Amino acid sequence: MTQNTLIVSNWKMNLNFIQAKNLAINLKKIKYNKAKLINVICPQFLLLPTLNEVLVKSDFILGAQDFHHDLNGAYTGDTSIELVKDYNCKYSIIGHSERRIFHNENNIMIKKKVRLCLDNFIIPILCVGESIEQRKKNIYKEFILKQLTECIQKIDCKELVVAYEPIWSIGTGITPTVEDIIEISELIFSFLKKEKIDKFRILYGGSVNSFNFSEINALDKISGALIGGASLKIDEMEKILTSC
Ligand code: PGA
């Protein structure tokens, strides 16, 4: 796509306080083409206050990895969108497969989260993607369409990001073929067009690193990546950011 590239670093439940601070300080030193890139970091919630300080006056933007689908209430251990907003997150990952699998999140909850994001001027990064069984049974397209339909149909939204993240690729070092990514990005593209969403991006996520990033990012309908493991390594991030 002709859009600039969106790089979303999903730090997951990694990095202690010192490690996170050091990584952010070193990321700030990387000289990349700021006109071509939007750079979002999604750390653990408890790191947000410090990262707000470290990344002040930088071009890095903070994002959340998740938040609860209700505004507030008796939900021990959860975090609300209000705090996500107070701590300056401009984006939030929603419906990551690790949330769907380990926290039983379903499309109904995920749709509520998309709505909450939009109502709070936070750009949702909705994750969709099939399991290896669904791919082998050749039912992956129907599955992804169901996720899209149940999470964002008629959501009436101005701006949205959808990340195609095949579950079998996350953290495995295995990536789909370019043809596979093209097929799904086209499916997502036509869904979003039909929904008349003004502004959207499609990202790819799953074992993205400095070797495969450029090839994936060059695909017509792809305008960036959601990066897990490689986003924790400064040398990988330097190569990725400076390749744009
Ligand atoms: P990975 O994770 O890059 O480590 O595969 C991506 C993700 O889960 O968002």
Residues whose N, C-alpha, C, O or C-beta is under 5 A from the ligand:
A	BS01	PGA	N10 S169 I170 G171 T172 G205 G206 S207 V208 L226 I227 G228 G229 A230
